Amino acid sequence: MGFGFAGREIGDLYEYTCALRARDPGDRAEIVVLREGERVALPVAPGRR
């Protein structure tokens, strides 16, 4: 897995949008990104759109 959000594997923009919409504004989650070839987990708290 290269990218994840709130414990879900994300394969494309549509999956990310769905996972993001499933959260309430301010809910804390973890996003996993690839940085220089290594997986890095970062805490996030999405806001209102």
Predicted model as a PDB file, atoms N, CA, C, CB and O in Angstrom, pLDDT in the B-factor column:
MODEL        1                                                                  
ATOM      1  N   MET A   1       0.847  -1.168   0.000  1.00 55.00           N  
ATOM      2  CA  MET A   1       0.000   0.000   0.000  1.00 55.00           C  
ATOM      3  C   MET A   1       0.895   1.233   0.000  1.00 55.00           C  
ATOM      4  CB  MET A   1      -0.965  -0.004   1.218  1.00 55.00           C  
ATOM      5  O   MET A   1       1.836   1.329   0.787  1.00 55.00           O  
ATOM      6  N   GLY A   2       0.593   2.172  -0.886  1.00 67.00           N  
ATOM      7  CA  GLY A   2       1.390   3.369  -0.940  1.00 67.00           C  
ATOM      8  C   GLY A   2       0.746   4.553  -0.249  1.00 67.00           C  
ATOM      9  O   GLY A   2       1.437   5.431   0.268  1.00 67.00           O  
ATOM     10  N   PHE A   3      -0.584   4.578  -0.237  1.00 87.00           N  
ATOM     11  CA  PHE A   3      -1.283   5.726   0.314  1.00 87.00           C  
ATOM     12  C   PHE A   3      -2.487   5.233   1.094  1.00 87.00           C  
ATOM     13  CB  PHE A   3      -1.709   6.714  -0.801  1.00 87.00           C  
ATOM     14  O   PHE A   3      -3.194   4.331   0.642  1.00 87.00           O  
ATOM     15  N   GLY A   4      -2.726   5.812   2.254  1.00 93.00           N  
ATOM     16  CA  GLY A   4      -3.871   5.400   3.052  1.00 93.00           C  
ATOM     17  C   GLY A   4      -4.458   6.561   3.822  1.00 93.00           C  
ATOM     18  O   GLY A   4      -3.797   7.571   4.064  1.00 93.00           O  
ATOM     19  N   PHE A   5      -5.731   6.396   4.208  1.00 93.00           N  
ATOM     20  CA  PHE A   5      -6.396   7.411   5.000  1.00 93.00           C  
ATOM     21  C   PHE A   5      -7.332   6.720   5.973  1.00 93.00           C  
ATOM     22  CB  PHE A   5      -7.161   8.416   4.102  1.00 93.00           C  
ATOM     23  O   PHE A   5      -8.184   5.929   5.568  1.00 93.00           O  
ATOM     24  N   ALA A   6      -7.176   7.018   7.259  1.00 91.00           N  
ATOM     25  CA  ALA A   6      -8.043   6.479   8.312  1.00 91.00           C  
ATOM     26  C   ALA A   6      -8.131   4.961   8.260  1.00 91.00           C  
ATOM     27  CB  ALA A   6      -9.436   7.074   8.198  1.00 91.00           C  
ATOM     28  O   ALA A   6      -9.206   4.386   8.433  1.00 91.00           O  
ATOM     29  N   GLY A   7      -7.000   4.320   8.024  1.00 89.00           N  
ATOM     30  CA  GLY A   7      -6.949   2.861   8.029  1.00 89.00           C  
ATOM     31  C   GLY A   7      -7.395   2.192   6.744  1.00 89.00           C  
ATOM     32  O   GLY A   7      -7.434   0.964   6.670  1.00 89.00           O  
ATOM     33  N   ARG A   8      -7.735   2.982   5.723  1.00 91.00           N  
ATOM     34  CA  ARG A   8      -8.180   2.423   4.445  1.00 91.00           C  
ATOM     35  C   ARG A   8      -7.122   2.633   3.385  1.00 91.00           C  
ATOM     36  CB  ARG A   8      -9.507   3.055   4.003  1.00 91.00           C  
ATOM     37  O   ARG A   8      -6.506   3.696   3.313  1.00 91.00           O  
ATOM     38  N   GLU A   9      -6.908   1.609   2.552  1.00 92.00           N  
ATOM     39  CA  GLU A   9      -6.010   1.760   1.422  1.00 92.00           C  
ATOM     40  C   GLU A   9      -6.699   2.622   0.378  1.00 92.00           C  
ATOM     41  CB  GLU A   9      -5.603   0.380   0.833  1.00 92.00           C  
ATOM     42  O   GLU A   9      -7.880   2.431   0.089  1.00 92.00           O  
ATOM     43  N   ILE A  10      -5.970   3.560  -0.182  1.00 93.00           N  
ATOM     44  CA  ILE A  10      -6.511   4.479  -1.174  1.00 93.00           C  
ATOM     45  C   ILE A  10      -5.780   4.251  -2.493  1.00 93.00           C  
ATOM     46  CB  ILE A  10      -6.375   5.963  -0.706  1.00 93.00           C  
ATOM     47  O   ILE A  10      -4.559   4.383  -2.572  1.00 93.00           O  
ATOM     48  N   GLY A  11      -6.546   3.908  -3.523  1.00 91.00           N  
ATOM     49  CA  GLY A  11      -5.947   3.632  -4.820  1.00 91.00           C  
ATOM     50  C   GLY A  11      -6.071   4.769  -5.817  1.00 91.00           C  
ATOM     51  O   GLY A  11      -5.285   4.864  -6.760  1.00 91.00           O  
ATOM     52  N   ASP A  12      -7.070   5.642  -5.607  1.00 91.00           N  
ATOM     53  CA  ASP A  12      -7.253   6.757  -6.530  1.00 91.00           C  
ATOM     54  C   ASP A  12      -8.000   7.894  -5.839  1.00 91.00           C  
ATOM     55  CB  ASP A  12      -8.013   6.299  -7.793  1.00 91.00           C  
ATOM     56  O   ASP A  12      -8.391   7.783  -4.677  1.00 91.00           O  
ATOM     57  N   LEU A  13      -8.188   8.964  -6.557  1.00 91.00           N  
ATOM     58  CA  LEU A  13      -8.823  10.151  -6.016  1.00 91.00           C  
ATOM     59  C   LEU A  13     -10.254   9.880  -5.552  1.00 91.00           C  
ATOM     60  CB  LEU A  13      -8.818  11.253  -7.049  1.00 91.00           C  
ATOM     61  O   LEU A  13     -10.701  10.454  -4.559  1.00 91.00           O  
ATOM     62  N   TYR A  14     -10.966   9.019  -6.254  1.00 93.00           N  
ATOM     63  CA  TYR A  14     -12.351   8.714  -5.894  1.00 93.00           C  
ATOM     64  C   TYR A  14     -12.434   7.983  -4.559  1.00 93.00           C  
ATOM     65  CB  TYR A  14     -13.009   7.876  -6.987  1.00 93.00           C  
ATOM     66  O   TYR A  14     -13.315   8.272  -3.749  1.00 93.00           O  
ATOM     67  N   GLU A  15     -11.533   7.048  -4.324  1.00 93.00           N  
ATOM     68  CA  GLU A  15     -11.496   6.341  -3.038  1.00 93.00           C  
ATOM     69  C   GLU A  15     -11.143   7.303  -1.904  1.00 93.00           C  
ATOM     70  CB  GLU A  15     -10.478   5.180  -3.086  1.00 93.00           C  
ATOM     71  O   GLU A  15     -11.691   7.198  -0.807  1.00 93.00           O  
ATOM     72  N   TYR A  16     -10.232   8.237  -2.167  1.00 90.00           N  
ATOM     73  CA  TYR A  16      -9.856   9.219  -1.161  1.00 90.00           C  
ATOM     74  C   TYR A  16     -11.042  10.124  -0.819  1.00 90.00           C  
ATOM     75  CB  TYR A  16      -8.665  10.057  -1.652  1.00 90.00           C  
ATOM     76  O   TYR A  16     -11.303  10.405   0.351  1.00 90.00           O  
ATOM     77  N   THR A  17     -11.757  10.577  -1.855  1.00 90.00           N  
ATOM     78  CA  THR A  17     -12.929  11.425  -1.643  1.00 90.00           C  
ATOM     79  C   THR A  17     -13.970  10.704  -0.807  1.00 90.00           C  
ATOM     80  CB  THR A  17     -13.534  11.853  -2.981  1.00 90.00           C  
ATOM     81  O   THR A  17     -14.540  11.298   0.108  1.00 90.00           O  
ATOM     82  N   CYS A  18     -14.229   9.443  -1.100  1.00 92.00           N  
ATOM     83  CA  CYS A  18     -15.199   8.647  -0.352  1.00 92.00           C  
ATOM     84  C   CYS A  18     -14.758   8.497   1.110  1.00 92.00           C  
ATOM     85  CB  CYS A  18     -15.376   7.258  -1.006  1.00 92.00           C  
ATOM     86  O   CYS A  18     -15.570   8.663   2.020  1.00 92.00           O  
ATOM     87  N   ALA A  19     -13.503   8.190   1.333  1.00 91.00           N  
ATOM     88  CA  ALA A  19     -12.988   8.021   2.697  1.00 91.00           C  
ATOM     89  C   ALA A  19     -13.048   9.336   3.469  1.00 91.00           C  
ATOM     90  CB  ALA A  19     -11.543   7.495   2.665  1.00 91.00           C  
ATOM     91  O   ALA A  19     -13.367   9.341   4.658  1.00 91.00           O  
ATOM     92  N   LEU A  20     -12.750  10.433   2.812  1.00 89.00           N  
ATOM     93  CA  LEU A  20     -12.779  11.739   3.455  1.00 89.00           C  
ATOM     94  C   LEU A  20     -14.209  12.138   3.820  1.00 89.00           C  
ATOM     95  CB  LEU A  20     -12.150  12.796   2.541  1.00 89.00           C  
ATOM     96  O   LEU A  20     -14.445  12.677   4.902  1.00 89.00           O  
ATOM     97  N   ARG A  21     -15.151  11.879   2.937  1.00 89.00           N  
ATOM     98  CA  ARG A  21     -16.553  12.219   3.207  1.00 89.00           C  
ATOM     99  C   ARG A  21     -17.153  11.379   4.329  1.00 89.00           C  
ATOM    100  CB  ARG A  21     -17.381  12.044   1.947  1.00 89.00           C  
ATOM    101  O   ARG A  21     -18.139  11.782   4.945  1.00 89.00           O  
ATOM    102  N   ALA A  22     -16.572  10.227   4.597  1.00 90.00           N  
ATOM    103  CA  ALA A  22     -17.076   9.354   5.658  1.00 90.00           C  
ATOM    104  C   ALA A  22     -16.704   9.878   7.049  1.00 90.00           C  
ATOM    105  CB  ALA A  22     -16.532   7.937   5.474  1.00 90.00           C  
ATOM    106  O   ALA A  22     -17.193   9.370   8.058  1.00 90.00           O  
ATOM    107  N   ARG A  23     -15.842  10.888   7.097  1.00 91.00           N  
ATOM    108  CA  ARG A  23     -15.399  11.473   8.369  1.00 91.00           C  
ATOM    109  C   ARG A  23     -16.139  12.780   8.622  1.00 91.00           C  
ATOM    110  CB  ARG A  23     -13.864  11.713   8.364  1.00 91.00           C  
ATOM    111  O   ARG A  23     -16.530  13.467   7.678  1.00 91.00           O  
ATOM    112  N   ASP A  24     -16.330  13.119   9.872  1.00 92.00           N  
ATOM    113  CA  ASP A  24     -16.905  14.412  10.248  1.00 92.00           C  
ATOM    114  C   ASP A  24     -15.792  15.439  10.358  1.00 92.00           C  
ATOM    115  CB  ASP A  24     -17.691  14.311  11.585  1.00 92.00           C  
ATOM    116  O   ASP A  24     -14.664  15.092  10.706  1.00 92.00           O  
ATOM    117  N   PRO A  25     -16.097  16.717  10.063  1.00 91.00           N  
ATOM    118  CA  PRO A  25     -15.081  17.766  10.226  1.00 91.00           C  
ATOM    119  C   PRO A  25     -14.509  17.737  11.649  1.00 91.00           C  
ATOM    120  CB  PRO A  25     -15.687  19.166   9.916  1.00 91.00           C  
ATOM    121  O   PRO A  25     -15.247  17.644  12.630  1.00 91.00           O  
ATOM    122  N   GLY A  26     -13.191  17.818  11.734  1.00 91.00           N  
ATOM    123  CA  GLY A  26     -12.519  17.811  13.026  1.00 91.00           C  
ATOM    124  C   GLY A  26     -12.144  16.434  13.549  1.00 91.00           C  
ATOM    125  O   GLY A  26     -11.357  16.327  14.489  1.00 91.00           O  
ATOM    126  N   ASP A  27     -12.707  15.350  12.942  1.00 92.00           N  
ATOM    127  CA  ASP A  27     -12.319  13.994  13.348  1.00 92.00           C  
ATOM    128  C   ASP A  27     -10.841  13.785  13.046  1.00 92.00           C  
ATOM    129  CB  ASP A  27     -13.186  12.918  12.621  1.00 92.00           C  
ATOM    130  O   ASP A  27     -10.374  14.063  11.942  1.00 92.00           O  
ATOM    131  N   ARG A  28     -10.134  13.304  14.017  1.00 94.00           N  
ATOM    132  CA  ARG A  28      -8.718  13.013  13.793  1.00 94.00           C  
ATOM    133  C   ARG A  28      -8.586  11.682  13.060  1.00 94.00           C  
ATOM    134  CB  ARG A  28      -7.935  12.980  15.136  1.00 94.00           C  
ATOM    135  O   ARG A  28      -9.333  10.736  13.310  1.00 94.00           O  
ATOM    136  N   ALA A  29      -7.623  11.636  12.157  1.00 93.00           N  
ATOM    137  CA  ALA A  29      -7.354  10.427  11.387  1.00 93.00           C  
ATOM    138  C   ALA A  29      -5.864  10.412  11.082  1.00 93.00           C  
ATOM    139  CB  ALA A  29      -8.215  10.368  10.067  1.00 93.00           C  
ATOM    140  O   ALA A  29      -5.134  11.338  11.437  1.00 93.00           O  
ATOM    141  N   GLU A  30      -5.432   9.371  10.433  1.00 95.00           N  
ATOM    142  CA  GLU A  30      -4.032   9.254  10.036  1.00 95.00           C  
ATOM    143  C   GLU A  30      -3.985   9.097   8.525  1.00 95.00           C  
ATOM    144  CB  GLU A  30      -3.328   8.050  10.754  1.00 95.00           C  
ATOM    145  O   GLU A  30      -4.732   8.309   7.943  1.00 95.00           O  
ATOM    146  N   ILE A  31      -3.104   9.853   7.905  1.00 94.00           N  
ATOM    147  CA  ILE A  31      -2.895   9.738   6.472  1.00 94.00           C  
ATOM    148  C   ILE A  31      -1.503   9.145   6.273  1.00 94.00           C  
ATOM    149  CB  ILE A  31      -3.049  11.131   5.745  1.00 94.00           C  
ATOM    150  O   ILE A  31      -0.551   9.536   6.948  1.00 94.00           O  
ATOM    151  N   VAL A  32      -1.393   8.209   5.352  1.00 94.00           N  
ATOM    152  CA  VAL A  32      -0.108   7.561   5.075  1.00 94.00           C  
ATOM    153  C   VAL A  32       0.313   7.957   3.662  1.00 94.00           C  
ATOM    154  CB  VAL A  32      -0.204   5.988   5.225  1.00 94.00           C  
ATOM    155  O   VAL A  32      -0.432   7.766   2.701  1.00 94.00           O  
ATOM    156  N   VAL A  33       1.507   8.506   3.555  1.00 92.00           N  
ATOM    157  CA  VAL A  33       2.043   8.948   2.273  1.00 92.00           C  
ATOM    158  C   VAL A  33       3.409   8.319   2.051  1.00 92.00           C  
ATOM    159  CB  VAL A  33       2.137  10.489   2.214  1.00 92.00           C  
ATOM    160  O   VAL A  33       4.045   7.831   2.985  1.00 92.00           O  
ATOM    161  N   LEU A  34       3.847   8.339   0.799  1.00 90.00           N  
ATOM    162  CA  LEU A  34       5.209   7.903   0.489  1.00 90.00           C  
ATOM    163  C   LEU A  34       6.085   9.143   0.419  1.00 90.00           C  
ATOM    164  CB  LEU A  34       5.268   7.087  -0.857  1.00 90.00           C  
ATOM    165  O   LEU A  34       5.796  10.083  -0.321  1.00 90.00           O  
ATOM    166  N   ARG A  35       7.144   9.132   1.190  1.00 91.00           N  
ATOM    167  CA  ARG A  35       8.081  10.251   1.190  1.00 91.00           C  
ATOM    168  C   ARG A  35       9.477   9.673   1.034  1.00 91.00           C  
ATOM    169  CB  ARG A  35       7.960  11.114   2.500  1.00 91.00           C  
ATOM    170  O   ARG A  35       9.978   8.970   1.911  1.00 91.00           O  
ATOM    171  N   GLU A  36      10.094   9.983  -0.100  1.00 92.00           N  
ATOM    172  CA  GLU A  36      11.417   9.458  -0.429  1.00 92.00           C  
ATOM    173  C   GLU A  36      11.444   7.939  -0.342  1.00 92.00           C  
ATOM    174  CB  GLU A  36      12.472  10.054   0.501  1.00 92.00           C  
ATOM    175  O   GLU A  36      12.405   7.352   0.154  1.00 92.00           O  
ATOM    176  N   GLY A  37      10.365   7.301  -0.835  1.00 89.00           N  
ATOM    177  CA  GLY A  37      10.292   5.849  -0.895  1.00 89.00           C  
ATOM    178  C   GLY A  37       9.881   5.167   0.400  1.00 89.00           C  
ATOM    179  O   GLY A  37       9.781   3.941   0.436  1.00 89.00           O  
ATOM    180  N   GLU A  38       9.645   5.914   1.447  1.00 91.00           N  
ATOM    181  CA  GLU A  38       9.247   5.325   2.724  1.00 91.00           C  
ATOM    182  C   GLU A  38       7.856   5.793   3.111  1.00 91.00           C  
ATOM    183  CB  GLU A  38      10.254   5.683   3.825  1.00 91.00           C  
ATOM    184  O   GLU A  38       7.475   6.936   2.859  1.00 91.00           O  
ATOM    185  N   ARG A  39       7.099   4.885   3.730  1.00 90.00           N  
ATOM    186  CA  ARG A  39       5.758   5.220   4.203  1.00 90.00           C  
ATOM    187  C   ARG A  39       5.865   6.070   5.464  1.00 90.00           C  
ATOM    188  CB  ARG A  39       4.926   3.935   4.475  1.00 90.00           C  
ATOM    189  O   ARG A  39       6.578   5.719   6.404  1.00 90.00           O  
ATOM    190  N   VAL A  40       5.154   7.183   5.473  1.00 94.00           N  
ATOM    191  CA  VAL A  40       5.151   8.087   6.614  1.00 94.00           C  
ATOM    192  C   VAL A  40       3.696   8.315   7.017  1.00 94.00           C  
ATOM    193  CB  VAL A  40       5.876   9.445   6.278  1.00 94.00           C  
ATOM    194  O   VAL A  40       2.870   8.681   6.180  1.00 94.00           O  
ATOM    195  N   ALA A  41       3.380   8.101   8.289  1.00 94.00           N  
ATOM    196  CA  ALA A  41       2.030   8.331   8.808  1.00 94.00           C  
ATOM    197  C   ALA A  41       1.974   9.704   9.460  1.00 94.00           C  
ATOM    198  CB  ALA A  41       1.621   7.223   9.822  1.00 94.00           C  
ATOM    199  O   ALA A  41       2.818  10.044  10.289  1.00 94.00           O  
ATOM    200  N   LEU A  42       0.974  10.489   9.080  1.00 95.00           N  
ATOM    201  CA  LEU A  42       0.823  11.842   9.604  1.00 95.00           C  
ATOM    202  C   LEU A  42      -0.579  12.026  10.169  1.00 95.00           C  
ATOM    203  CB  LEU A  42       1.105  12.890   8.507  1.00 95.00           C  
ATOM    204  O   LEU A  42      -1.551  11.580   9.560  1.00 95.00           O  
ATOM    205  N   PRO A  43      -0.698  12.674  11.321  1.00 96.00           N  
ATOM    206  CA  PRO A  43      -2.033  12.929  11.869  1.00 96.00           C  
ATOM    207  C   PRO A  43      -2.692  14.094  11.132  1.00 96.00           C  
ATOM    208  CB  PRO A  43      -1.953  13.227  13.388  1.00 96.00           C  
ATOM    209  O   PRO A  43      -2.033  15.080  10.801  1.00 96.00           O  
ATOM    210  N   VAL A  44      -3.990  13.973  10.879  1.00 92.00           N  
ATOM    211  CA  VAL A  44      -4.748  15.038  10.225  1.00 92.00           C  
ATOM    212  C   VAL A  44      -6.098  15.193  10.923  1.00 92.00           C  
ATOM    213  CB  VAL A  44      -4.940  14.737   8.707  1.00 92.00           C  
ATOM    214  O   VAL A  44      -6.575  14.273  11.587  1.00 92.00           O  
ATOM    215  N   ALA A  45      -6.699  16.356  10.765  1.00 91.00           N  
ATOM    216  CA  ALA A  45      -8.051  16.624  11.257  1.00 91.00           C  
ATOM    217  C   ALA A  45      -8.751  17.451  10.184  1.00 91.00           C  
ATOM    218  CB  ALA A  45      -8.037  17.376  12.657  1.00 91.00           C  
ATOM    219  O   ALA A  45      -8.682  18.680  10.202  1.00 91.00           O  
ATOM    220  N   PRO A  46      -9.428  16.779   9.246  1.00 85.00           N  
ATOM    221  CA  PRO A  46     -10.080  17.506   8.142  1.00 85.00           C  
ATOM    222  C   PRO A  46     -11.055  18.553   8.658  1.00 85.00           C  
ATOM    223  CB  PRO A  46     -10.814  16.531   7.221  1.00 85.00           C  
ATOM    224  O   PRO A  46     -11.735  18.345   9.663  1.00 85.00           O  
ATOM    225  N   GLY A  47     -11.115  19.672   7.962  1.00 88.00           N  
ATOM    226  CA  GLY A  47     -12.036  20.744   8.321  1.00 88.00           C  
ATOM    227  C   GLY A  47     -13.259  20.737   7.420  1.00 88.00           C  
ATOM    228  O   GLY A  47     -13.457  19.819   6.624  1.00 88.00           O  
ATOM    229  N   ARG A  48     -14.057  21.750   7.556  1.00 84.00           N  
ATOM    230  CA  ARG A  48     -15.240  21.901   6.695  1.00 84.00           C  
ATOM    231  C   ARG A  48     -14.817  22.372   5.324  1.00 84.00           C  
ATOM    232  CB  ARG A  48     -16.256  22.889   7.310  1.00 84.00           C  
ATOM    233  O   ARG A  48     -13.798  23.045   5.172  1.00 84.00           O  
ATOM    234  N   ARG A  49     -15.596  22.019   4.338  1.00 75.00           N  
ATOM    235  CA  ARG A  49     -15.349  22.462   2.973  1.00 75.00           C  
ATOM    236  C   ARG A  49     -15.967  23.781   2.714  1.00 75.00           C  
ATOM    237  CB  ARG A  49     -15.856  21.473   1.988  1.00 75.00           C  
ATOM    238  O   ARG A  49     -15.857  24.308   1.607  1.00 75.00           O  
TER     239      ARG A  49                                                      
ENDMDL                                                                          
END                                                                             
